[in-house]
Amino acid sequence: MAAVLFAACAVPTDRGRELQIAFDVAPTTMLVGDTARFTVEVTSPSGPVPNAQVEFLSDNDDVVVADPSGLVRGVAEGRATITARLTQYESTPPVTTTMWVSRGILIVDLVPELGEGGAVRYGEELTIVGLRLDPDSLAGVTIGSVPVEIVGYVPREASDPESFERLTVVVPVVRDPQLLVVHEGGGSASRGLPLTPEDLLEVFGFPVPFDLADGPVIERHLTVGDPDSDWYRFDLPAGDWTFDLTLAAGYAFTENAQLHFDLRAPSLVQEWFPEWARDQWFYACDLPGRFNGFWAAPRREAVGALVIPVRTSVPMTIDFVSFTEQDYPTVPYRLLVTPGYHSDAPPDAAEGNDFCHQAASVGVGGTAADYTFDTPTDHDWYEFTIPGTPADFTTIRRDEVESNDAFGSADPVTTGSRIVGVRQDAGDIDYFAVDLVAGTLLDVDVRSRLLPEGSFGRTETSRMRPDLVLYDSAGTSLARAGTSPTVPTDSVSRGSDARIRWFVPVTGRYYLSLTGTSSSSSLGDFGSHMYYAMDVWAHQPAGTVAVEVVASPEAGDPDMIVIERRPDGNVMLDRLFAVGAEERATLPVTGGSYYLLTYSATAKPGSYTLAVTHTPPSSAAGTSGASR
């Protein structure tokens, strides 16, 4: 490409003449390794000046090397200024032109959407100014080795040889912000990007609102940084809705990658809501409430999308909150919110019970029924009802009363209480005394790490992994649960940080002790971050329920989750994921509705049998959990 540039100057000479110098042939672009010839024209008022002595210089020999005669060679990608000057009239100001050298593609400039000091943010549009940028002729455009999304292209003006093309892309979430453009016909160009480590919609302290009045909302800027948290708000009319989570374009799950997320109903604020079914699949049921979990790197099969159905009986505001943790790979994502339930996965041909609000009714007579996992990732939901008095989960909150470090000084607790306490020092064990009536079902639920940041007036997140123990009046241990390393593996709680459910055999006084360890080695095992909330209920029991799933050899290894339905959310009572074709559990229950979710852990279709058996209350007492 050549252009005539009339950069010139006029000076008097010692002969009383005025000379003018201008580039005659001045190529502005060239490829690495190519050569080009520069020439100039020197004129005076009376006409051309032949045989004028002119030399050419480059200000950057690492990019362009120029010999005095005007022959130049492209050395490396970049920009250089070529200067032409008259040697016999050194007082004559020289003329200059810019020379761009590329490896087949030329990047002249990068224009961020926001233009804040030239830096870019995740999700922001970035315009690449240069040549050979037609997306139809490109082999690839990446930033930090991540393929980018192209959202616009403007060709150069045909009538203006000095114009450039403009290719607009979206900046992905990357650790190494290096832009690389490769042409399918050969050649490439790269450029480093100054990166601001936050995304385009970053708003501190307030959610980003979306209006669904005009139909579905898909926002390509919904990304998570490293680490980061994002908060979005949707006003949903009454009805069924689907939240689709998909990985951003060009991304795939890597080992240990995970995205934590919450669905919250801020109009129905509660101190905390249960967490359940924490796995690579997550389904939210029966808002109001808060339902959370994490989308982890699948252990057996790549899952690139999550479908979360939500049903609201009244218009409701729903917040979607996502966050990552330090040292975990980043998970950029998109969120699509649409009315009605939909899924790209084939529906269950036999039962049609792929999600909780489609749960099929199952009897509790104990007769095994035949069912099928129709697809490798088929999830079958069932609902069964236990006759009896529903549990009352109402609580009255109060703080723990110190000093309660022994049985003799135990803090008295009435059922229906929520006790908020702190492990104050390394030796602190909090004891509580509760009077119970024979035949009732004691239900103690402890939350610590599952508490949201800032619970109960604190600004930090609780790091306490609890160790909860139940004793009789003589101080003999009856049951134990928790997530502390001191708790046996078979006593680890399923839907709580620590939960004990116990049929009371004898009327009298019982004791609870609560201590724990820190989940962060840098914080130690006590302090302001070691706080908890403990709910103590006494329910009217409805006996026990036994569930059994036996899979065929084709279906392989079934997993099973038993979920207790509550007015303010759902609680996972137990999760069965032992290796083998059989899963069995016997659980103490109250009257009410329960969910049962089962799927193939090895992602294999095939048949299975399901049986649910209810045993009414009897003189048997003391059972506290599942048998496998």
Residue pairs with C-beta under 8 A, 6 or more apart in sequence:
1 27
1 28
1 29
1 161
2 25
2 26
2 27
2 28
3 26
3 27
3 28
3 161
3 162
4 22
4 23
4 24
4 25
4 26
5 22
5 23
5 26
5 95
5 97
6 22
7 22
7 23
7 95
7 96
7 97
8 20
8 21
8 22
8 95
9 20
9 21
9 92
9 93
9 95
10 18
10 19
10 20
11 18
11 19
11 89
11 91
11 92
11 93
12 18
13 19
13 89
17 44
17 45
17 46
18 44
18 45
19 42
19 43
19 44
19 49
19 52
19 86
19 89
19 92
20 42
20 43
20 44
21 40
21 41
21 42
21 52
21 54
21 84
21 85
21 86
21 92
21 94
21 95
22 40
22 41
22 43
22 95
23 38
23 39
23 40
23 41
23 84
23 95
23 97
24 39
24 40
24 41
25 37
25 38
25 39
26 38
26 82
26 97
27 36
27 38
27 99
28 97
28 98
28 99
28 100
28 162
29 99
29 100
29 101
29 102
29 106
29 131
30 36
30 64
30 72
30 74
30 99
30 100
30 101
30 102
31 74
31 101
31 102
31 103
31 104
31 187
32 74
32 75
32 76
32 77
32 101
32 102
32 103
33 73
33 74
34 73
34 74
35 71
35 72
35 73
35 74
36 71
36 72
37 70
37 71
37 72
38 56
38 66
38 70
38 71
38 72
38 82
38 84
39 70
40 54
40 70
40 84
40 95
41 48
42 48
42 49
42 52
42 54
42 86
43 49
52 86
52 88
53 86
53 87
53 88
54 70
54 84
54 85
54 86
54 87
55 68
55 84
55 85
55 87
56 66
56 67
56 68
56 69
56 70
56 72
56 82
56 83
56 84
57 66
57 82
57 83
57 85
58 64
58 65
58 66
58 72
58 80
58 81
58 82
58 83
58 99
59 80
59 81
59 83
60 78
60 79
60 80
60 81
61 75
62 75
62 76
62 78
63 74
63 75
63 76
63 77
63 78
63 79
63 80
63 99
63 101
64 72
64 73
64 74
64 75
64 80
64 82
64 99
64 101
65 72
65 73
65 75
66 72
66 82
70 84
72 82
72 99
74 101
75 101
76 101
77 101
77 102
77 103
77 189
77 190
78 100
78 101
79 98
79 99
79 100
79 101
80 98
80 99
80 101
81 96
81 97
81 98
81 99
82 96
82 97
82 98
82 99
83 94
83 95
83 96
84 94
84 95
84 96
85 92
85 94
85 95
86 92
86 94
100 106
100 108
102 130
102 131
102 132
102 187
102 189
103 187
103 188
103 189
104 132
104 183
104 185
104 186
104 187
104 188
104 189
105 130
105 131
105 132
105 133
105 181
105 182
105 183
105 187
105 188
105 189
106 130
106 131
106 132
106 164
106 189
107 128
107 129
107 130
107 179
107 181
107 189
107 190
107 191
108 129
108 130
108 131
108 164
109 129
109 130
110 118
110 126
110 127
110 128
110 129
110 179
110 191
110 193
111 126
111 127
111 129
112 118
112 119
112 120
112 121
112 124
112 125
112 126
113 120
113 124
113 125
113 126
113 127
113 200
114 121
114 124
114 200
116 196
117 194
118 194
119 193
119 194
119 195
119 196
120 126
120 171
120 177
120 193
120 194
120 195
120 196
121 171
121 195
121 196
121 198
121 199
121 200
121 202
122 171
122 172
122 173
122 197
122 198
122 199
122 200
122 221
122 223
122 225
122 332
123 170
123 171
123 199
123 200
123 201
123 220
123 221
123 222
123 223
124 170
124 171
124 200
124 221
125 151
125 152
125 168
125 169
125 170
125 171
126 168
126 169
126 170
126 171
126 179
126 193
127 152
127 166
127 167
127 168
128 166
128 167
128 168
128 169
128 179
128 181
129 164
129 165
129 166
130 164
130 165
130 167
130 181
130 189
131 156
131 164
131 165
132 165
132 183
132 187
133 153
133 165
133 166
133 167
133 181
134 153
134 155
134 165
135 141
135 150
135 153
135 167
137 183
137 184
137 185
138 181
138 182
138 183
138 184
139 182
139 183
139 184
140 147
140 180
140 181
140 182
141 147
141 148
141 150
141 167
141 169
141 179
141 180
141 181
141 182
142 148
142 179
142 180
143 169
143 171
143 172
143 174
143 177
143 178
143 179
143 180
143 193
144 172
144 174
144 175
144 176
144 177
144 178
145 174
145 176
146 172
146 173
146 174
146 250
146 251
147 172
147 249
147 250
148 169
148 170
148 171
148 172
148 250
149 169
149 170
149 172
149 220
149 249
149 250
150 167
150 168
150 169
151 168
151 169
151 170
152 166
152 167
152 168
153 165
153 166
153 167
153 168
154 165
154 166
155 165
156 163
156 164
156 165
157 163
167 181
170 220
170 221
171 177
171 193
171 195
172 223
172 248
172 249
172 250
172 251
172 332
173 199
173 223
173 224
173 225
173 226
173 248
173 330
173 332
174 195
175 226
175 330
177 192
177 193
177 194
177 195
178 190
178 191
178 192
178 193
179 190
179 191
179 192
179 193
180 188
180 189
180 190
181 188
181 189
181 190
182 188
197 225
197 226
198 225
198 228
199 221
199 223
199 224
199 225
199 228
199 230
200 221
201 208
201 219
201 221
201 222
201 230
201 232
202 230
203 231
206 231
207 231
207 232
207 233
207 319
208 230
208 231
208 232
208 233
209 232
209 233
209 234
209 235
210 217
210 219
210 232
210 233
210 234
210 337
211 217
211 235
212 234
212 235
212 236
212 237
212 337
212 339
216 336
216 337
216 338
216 339
217 234
217 335
217 336
217 337
218 334
218 335
218 336
219 334
219 335
220 248
220 334
222 230
222 232
222 322
222 333
222 334
222 335
223 230
223 248
223 332
223 333
224 230
224 259
224 322
224 323
224 324
224 330
224 331
224 332
224 333
225 324
225 330
226 324
226 330
227 323
227 324
227 325
227 326
227 328
228 323
228 324
229 321
229 322
229 323
229 324
230 321
230 322
230 323
231 319
231 320
231 321
232 319
232 320
232 321
232 335
233 266
233 317
233 318
233 319
233 320
234 317
234 318
234 319
234 320
234 337
235 315
235 316
235 317
236 310
236 312
236 315
236 316
236 317
236 318
237 312
237 315
237 339
238 312
238 313
238 314
238 315
238 316
239 311
239 312
239 339
239 340
240 309
240 310
240 311
240 339
240 340
240 341
240 357
241 309
241 310
241 311
241 312
241 337
241 338
241 339
241 340
242 307
242 308
242 309
242 310
242 336
242 337
242 338
242 339
242 340
242 341
242 342
242 343
243 263
243 284
243 307
243 308
243 309
243 310
243 320
243 335
243 336
243 337
244 305
244 306
244 307
244 308
244 335
244 336
244 337
244 338
245 259
245 261
245 295
245 305
245 306
245 307
245 308
245 333
245 334
245 335
246 304
246 305
246 306
246 333
246 334
246 336
247 253
247 304
247 305
247 331
247 332
247 333
247 334
248 332
248 333
248 334
251 331
251 332
252 302
252 304
253 297
253 298
253 302
253 303
253 304
253 331
254 297
254 329
255 297
255 329
256 297
256 328
256 329
257 296
257 297
257 328
257 329
257 330
257 331
258 294
258 295
258 296
258 297
258 324
258 325
258 328
258 331
259 294
259 295
259 322
259 323
259 324
259 331
259 333
260 292
260 293
260 294
260 295
260 322
260 323
260 324
260 325
261 282
261 292
261 293
261 294
261 295
261 320
261 321
261 322
261 323
262 290
262 291
262 292
262 319
262 320
262 321
262 322
263 284
263 287
263 290
263 291
263 292
263 308
263 310
263 318
263 319
263 320
263 321
264 290
264 318
264 319
264 320
264 321
265 287
265 288
265 289
265 290
265 316
265 317
265 318
265 319
266 317
266 319
267 288
267 316
267 317
268 288
268 289
268 568
270 289
270 290
270 568
271 397
271 451
271 455
271 456
271 533
272 290
272 447
272 450
272 451
272 452
272 455
272 533
273 289
273 290
273 291
273 292
273 568
273 569
274 450
274 495
274 496
274 566
274 569
274 570
274 571
274 572
275 291
275 292
275 293
275 450
275 495
275 572
276 293
276 494
276 495
276 561
276 563
276 570
276 571
276 572
277 283
277 293
277 561
277 563
277 572
277 575
277 597
278 293
278 294
279 293
279 296
280 295
280 296
280 297
280 298
280 299
280 303
281 303
281 306
281 377
281 379
281 599
282 291
282 293
282 294
282 295
282 306
282 308
283 308
283 309
283 355
283 356
283 379
283 597
284 291
284 308
284 309
284 310
285 291
285 309
285 311
285 356
285 357
285 570
285 595
286 311
286 356
286 357
286 565
286 569
286 570
287 310
287 311
287 312
287 316
287 318
288 316
288 568
289 568
289 569
289 570
290 569
291 569
291 570
295 306
295 331
300 601
300 602
300 603
301 376
301 377
301 603
303 377
305 344
307 342
307 343
307 344
307 345
307 355
309 341
309 355
309 356
309 357
310 318
311 357
312 318
320 335
322 333
324 330
324 331
341 355
341 357
341 358
343 354
345 354
345 375
345 377
346 374
346 375
347 354
348 354
348 374
348 375
348 378
348 380
349 374
350 371
350 372
350 374
351 360
351 371
351 372
351 380
352 358
352 360
353 359
353 360
353 380
353 381
353 382
354 378
354 379
354 380
354 381
355 379
355 381
356 381
356 595
356 597
358 381
359 381
359 382
359 383
359 595
360 380
360 381
360 382
360 383
361 382
361 383
361 384
362 369
362 382
362 383
362 384
362 596
362 610
362 612
363 384
363 612
364 384
364 385
364 386
364 545
364 612
364 613
364 614
365 612
365 613
366 546
366 611
366 612
366 613
367 611
368 548
368 550
368 609
368 610
368 611
369 609
369 610
369 611
370 607
370 608
370 609
371 380
371 607
371 608
371 609
371 610
372 605
372 606
372 607
372 608
373 380
373 555
373 599
373 600
373 604
373 605
373 606
373 607
373 608
374 605
375 605
376 600
376 603
376 604
376 605
377 599
377 603
378 599
378 600
378 605
379 597
379 598
379 599
380 597
380 598
380 599
381 595
381 596
381 597
382 595
382 596
382 597
382 598
382 610
382 612
383 593
383 594
383 595
383 596
384 545
384 593
384 594
384 596
384 612
385 592
385 593
385 594
386 542
386 543
386 545
386 589
386 590
386 591
386 592
386 594
386 614
387 542
387 591
387 614
388 540
388 541
388 542
388 543
388 590
388 591
388 592
389 539
389 540
389 542
389 590
389 591
390 590
390 591
390 592
391 443
391 537
391 539
391 540
391 566
391 590
391 591
391 592
392 416
392 537
392 539
393 535
393 537
393 566
393 567
393 568
394 416
395 416
395 417
395 418
395 535
395 537
396 416
396 417
396 418
397 417
397 418
397 420
398 417
398 418
398 419
398 420
399 419
399 420
399 421
400 411
400 419
400 420
400 421
400 422
400 430
401 411
402 411
402 424
403 409
404 410
404 411
404 430
404 431
404 432
405 427
405 428
405 429
405 430
405 431
406 431
407 431
407 433
407 471
407 475
407 511
409 431
410 431
410 432
410 433
410 511
411 419
411 430
411 431
411 432
411 433
412 432
412 433
412 434
413 419
413 432
413 433
413 434
413 512
413 536
414 434
414 536
415 434
415 436
415 536
415 537
415 538
416 536
416 537
416 538
417 535
417 536
418 533
418 534
418 535
419 432
419 533
419 534
419 535
419 536
420 456
420 531
420 532
420 533
420 534
421 430
421 514
421 531
421 532
421 534
422 528
422 530
422 531
422 532
423 430
423 464
423 515
423 516
423 525
423 526
423 530
423 531
423 532
424 526
424 530
425 526
426 524
426 525
426 526
428 515
428 526
429 513
429 514
429 515
430 513
430 514
430 515
431 511
431 512
431 513
432 511
432 512
432 513
432 514
432 534
432 536
433 509
433 510
433 511
433 512
434 442
434 509
434 510
434 511
434 512
434 536
435 508
435 509
435 510
436 442
436 504
436 507
436 508
436 509
436 510
436 538
437 504
437 507
437 538
438 504
438 505
438 506
438 507
438 621
439 503
439 504
439 541
439 617
439 621
440 503
440 504
440 538
440 539
440 540
440 541
441 501
441 502
441 503
441 504
441 538
441 539
441 540
441 541
441 588
441 590
442 470
442 500
442 501
442 502
442 503
442 504
442 510
442 536
442 537
442 538
443 499
443 500
443 501
443 535
443 536
443 537
443 538
443 539
444 468
444 470
444 498
444 499
444 500
444 501
444 512
444 534
444 535
444 536
444 537
445 496
445 498
445 499
445 534
445 535
445 537
445 571
446 466
446 468
446 482
446 496
446 497
446 498
446 499
446 514
446 532
446 533
446 534
446 535
447 496
447 497
447 532
447 533
447 534
448 462
448 463
448 464
448 465
448 466
448 497
448 498
448 516
448 530
448 531
448 532
448 533
449 461
449 462
449 463
449 464
449 465
449 483
449 497
449 519
450 496
450 497
451 461
451 462
451 531
451 532
451 533
452 461
453 459
453 460
453 461
454 460
455 462
455 531
455 533
456 531
456 533
458 528
458 531
460 528
460 529
461 529
462 529
462 530
462 531
462 532
463 518
463 519
463 520
463 523
463 529
463 530
464 497
464 516
464 517
464 518
464 519
464 529
464 530
464 531
464 532
465 482
465 483
465 484
465 485
465 497
465 516
465 517
465 518
465 519
466 482
466 483
466 484
466 497
466 498
466 514
466 515
466 516
466 532
467 480
467 482
467 484
467 486
467 487
467 498
467 514
467 515
467 516
467 517
468 480
468 481
468 482
468 498
468 499
468 500
468 512
468 513
468 514
468 534
469 477
469 479
469 480
469 512
469 513
469 514
470 477
470 478
470 479
470 480
470 500
470 502
470 510
470 511
470 512
471 477
471 478
471 510
471 511
471 512
471 513
472 478
472 506
472 508
472 510
472 511
473 508
473 509
473 510
473 511
475 511
478 502
478 510
478 622
478 624
479 491
479 500
479 502
479 624
479 625
480 487
480 488
480 491
480 500
481 487
481 491
481 492
481 493
481 498
481 499
481 500
482 491
482 492
482 493
482 497
482 498
482 516
483 492
483 493
483 497
483 498
484 515
484 516
484 517
485 517
486 517
487 498
491 625
493 499
494 572
494 573
494 574
494 575
495 563
495 564
495 571
495 572
495 573
495 574
496 571
497 532
498 514
500 624
501 587
501 588
501 624
501 625
502 588
502 622
502 623
502 624
503 541
503 588
503 620
503 621
503 622
503 623
503 624
504 510
504 538
504 621
505 621
505 622
512 534
512 536
514 532
514 534
516 525
516 530
516 532
517 525
518 524
518 525
518 526
518 529
518 530
520 529
523 529
539 590
540 590
540 591
541 588
541 589
541 590
541 617
542 589
542 590
542 591
542 592
542 614
542 616
542 617
543 588
543 589
543 614
543 615
543 616
543 617
543 618
544 586
544 587
544 588
544 589
544 614
544 615
544 623
545 562
545 586
545 587
545 589
545 594
545 612
545 613
545 614
545 615
546 584
546 585
546 586
546 587
546 611
546 612
546 613
546 614
546 615
547 560
547 562
547 583
547 584
547 585
547 587
547 596
547 610
547 611
547 612
547 613
548 582
548 583
548 584
548 609
548 610
548 611
548 612
548 613
549 558
549 560
549 576
549 582
549 583
549 584
549 598
549 608
549 609
549 610
550 558
550 581
550 582
550 583
550 608
550 609
551 557
551 558
551 581
551 582
551 600
551 606
551 607
551 608
552 581
552 606
552 607
552 608
553 581
553 606
554 604
554 605
554 606
554 607
555 581
555 600
555 604
555 605
555 606
555 607
555 608
556 581
556 600
556 601
556 602
556 604
556 606
557 579
557 580
557 581
557 600
557 601
557 602
558 581
558 583
558 598
558 599
558 600
558 601
558 608
559 575
559 576
559 577
559 583
559 598
559 599
559 600
559 601
560 575
560 576
560 577
560 583
560 585
560 596
560 597
560 598
561 572
561 574
561 575
561 576
561 595
561 596
561 597
561 598
562 572
562 573
562 574
562 575
562 576
562 585
562 587
562 594
562 595
562 596
563 570
563 571
563 572
563 573
563 594
563 595
563 596
563 597
564 570
564 571
564 572
564 573
564 589
564 592
564 594
565 592
565 593
565 594
565 595
570 595
573 587
573 594
574 585
574 587
574 625
574 626
576 583
576 584
576 585
576 626
576 628
577 583
577 601
578 628
583 598
583 628
584 627
584 628
585 626
585 627
585 628
586 623
586 626
586 627
587 625
587 626
588 623
588 624
589 614
596 610
596 612
598 608
598 610
600 606
